[in-house]
Each structure stands twice: as C-alpha cells, then as structure tokens.
Amino acid sequence: MTTSNEKNTATLIHLSALAQYIVPFGNYIFPTMIWSAKKNESEFVDYNGKQVLNFQLSILIYTIVLCAIAIPILLYAFFKNLPLNANFESEDFIYERILFGENSSWAIIGIVGVLIIIFIKIIEFVLIIHAAVKASNGDRYNYPLSISFFK
C-alpha cells in the first residue's frame, strides 16, 4: 500500500519537470534532486523518479534529432534561393524567393519538423500533468515512447 507521503512525493517529482519553463534544465535538476533524496525510502517514489528522468531524457533526444534535421533544411531552403542582390524591403521577397522557389519542398519539410517539435512540447506538458495525477492516485504510470535509461 502506498502512503499519502509517497504519493505526494511522486506527484512532486512529476510536476517538478515543469520547472523547465522557469529554470533552464529545471526538468532534469529538480526531479533528480527530489528523486535522489527520496529514492531509498520508497519503491514507488523510486519508480516514478526513474520514469520522469527516462521521459525527459527521451524528449531531449527526440528534440535534438528533429532540430538536427529541421534547422539545416530550413537554412538550406532559405539561402539556396537568396540572390546576392536581394531586396529585403520587398513584401513579396519571402513568398517568391523561399516558399515558392525551386526548393519549396525543402522549406515545407523544415517547417513540418519545427511543427513536430512544438507538438512534442505540448504533448510533453500534457503527459507530465497526466502522470502527476496518476501518481497522486497511487497508480504506476509509464510515459509513452520513453527510452529506459534507468531501470
């Protein structure tokens, strides 16, 4: 049976990952601090701490891979159609030269990559809240598509 204190600590570990919106790398620092302080006291807290860190590291890897793909493609699409004597004051410059140029498919792929990154961050936020609710109810929650770094 999981105690109220264990449920609260596990919930706090999940919610501490939201610190990333206030403190850079807060989604790694705060869950790690809470988990390492309480992991030996409760198997439930230990399990939830591992789940949070596995998920956060997985999201980091997915984001880095998508950025490594999307950013160079967007830069290529932008600079490929950029003439040497470009008039940046023209309102039609972006539409004519980049989006409708010969590399418009590259621009679309890059934009889709950026949209996927935004989608991942929104899903991350929702899943953190969902996992915190599950932990507060005493349920074990496995984040989807999470790589098991800590077992």
C-alpha positions in Angstrom: 0.0 0.0 0.0 1.3 3.4 -1.0 1.2 6.1 1.7 0.0 9.6 1.2 3.5 10.9 1.6 4.8 8.7 -1.1 2.0 9.7 -3.5 2.8 13.4 -2.8 6.5 13.0 -3.3 5.9 11.1 -6.6 3.5 13.7 -7.8 6.0 16.4 -6.9 8.7 14.6 -8.9 6.5 14.6 -12.0 5.4 18.2 -11.6 9.0 19.4 -11.0 9.7 18.6 -14.6 7.6 21.6 -15.4 10.4 23.8 -13.9 11.9 23.8 -17.4 9.6 26.7 -18.2 11.1 28.8 -15.4 14.7 27.5 -15.0 16.9 26.2 -17.8 17.3 22.4 -17.4 15.0 22.5 -14.4 13.2 19.4 -15.9 16.4 17.5 -15.1 17.7 19.3 -12.0 14.6 19.3 -9.8 13.3 15.8 -10.5 16.9 14.4 -10.0 17.2 16.3 -6.6 13.9 15.1 -5.3 14.3 11.5 -6.6 17.9 11.1 -5.3 16.8 12.4 -1.8 13.8 10.0 -1.5 14.5 7.0 -3.8 15.8 4.8 -0.9 12.8 5.5 1.2 10.1 4.2 -1.2 10.0 1.9 -4.1 7.0 3.9 -5.5 9.0 7.1 -5.4 12.0 5.4 -6.9 9.9 4.1 -9.8 8.3 7.4 -10.5 11.6 9.3 -10.4 13.1 6.9 -12.9 10.0 7.3 -15.2 10.3 11.1 -15.1 14.0 11.1 -15.9 13.7 8.5 -18.6 10.9 10.6 -20.3 12.8 13.8 -20.0 16.0 12.3 -21.5 13.9 10.7 -24.3 12.2 14.1 -25.1 15.7 15.7 -25.2 17.0 13.1 -27.7 13.9 13.4 -29.9 14.1 17.2 -29.9 17.9 17.2 -30.7 17.4 14.8 -33.6 14.5 16.8 -35.0 16.4 20.1 -34.7 19.4 18.5 -36.3 17.2 17.7 -39.3 14.8 20.7 -39.4 17.2 23.6 -38.9 19.7 22.7 -41.7 16.9 22.0 -44.1 15.3 25.4 -43.3 18.6 27.2 -43.6 19.3 25.4 -46.9 15.8 26.4 -48.3 16.3 30.0 -47.2 19.9 30.5 -48.5 19.5 28.4 -51.7 17.0 30.9 -53.2 18.6 34.0 -51.8 20.0 36.2 -54.6 23.2 38.2 -53.9 21.4 41.5 -54.5 18.2 40.7 -52.5 15.8 43.5 -51.7 14.7 42.6 -48.2 12.3 45.5 -48.1 10.0 43.9 -50.7 7.0 42.3 -49.1 6.9 39.6 -51.8 10.5 38.6 -51.2 9.8 35.8 -48.8 6.9 34.3 -50.7 8.5 34.5 -54.1 12.1 33.5 -53.3 11.7 31.0 -50.5 8.3 29.4 -50.3 7.6 29.3 -54.0 11.1 28.9 -55.2 12.6 25.7 -56.6 13.3 24.4 -53.1 9.8 24.9 -51.6 9.6 21.2 -50.7 12.7 21.6 -48.5 11.1 24.6 -46.8 7.9 22.6 -46.1 9.9 19.7 -44.7 11.8 22.1 -42.4 8.6 23.8 -41.3 6.9 20.4 -40.6 9.9 19.5 -38.5 9.6 22.6 -36.4 5.8 22.0 -36.0 6.6 18.4 -34.8 8.9 19.9 -32.2 6.2 22.2 -31.0 3.7 19.3 -30.9 6.1 17.2 -28.8 6.5 20.0 -26.3 2.7 20.3 -26.0 2.3 16.6 -25.6 5.1 16.6 -23.0 3.3 19.1 -20.9 0.0 17.1 -21.1 1.7 13.8 -20.2 3.5 15.3 -17.2 0.2 16.5 -15.8 -1.4 13.1 -16.6 1.4 11.3 -14.9 1.2 13.5 -11.8 -2.5 12.8 -11.5 -1.8 9.1 -11.8 1.0 9.3 -9.1 -1.3 11.2 -6.8 -3.8 8.4 -7.1 -1.1 5.8 -6.3 -1.0 4.4 -9.8 2.2 3.5 -11.7 2.4 5.4 -15.0 4.7 4.6 -17.9 5.3 7.5 -20.3 4.8 6.5 -23.9 7.8 6.3 -26.2 10.1 6.7 -23.3 13.6 5.1 -23.5 14.6 3.2 -20.4 17.9 4.8 -19.3 17.2 4.0 -15.7 15.8 0.6 -14.9 
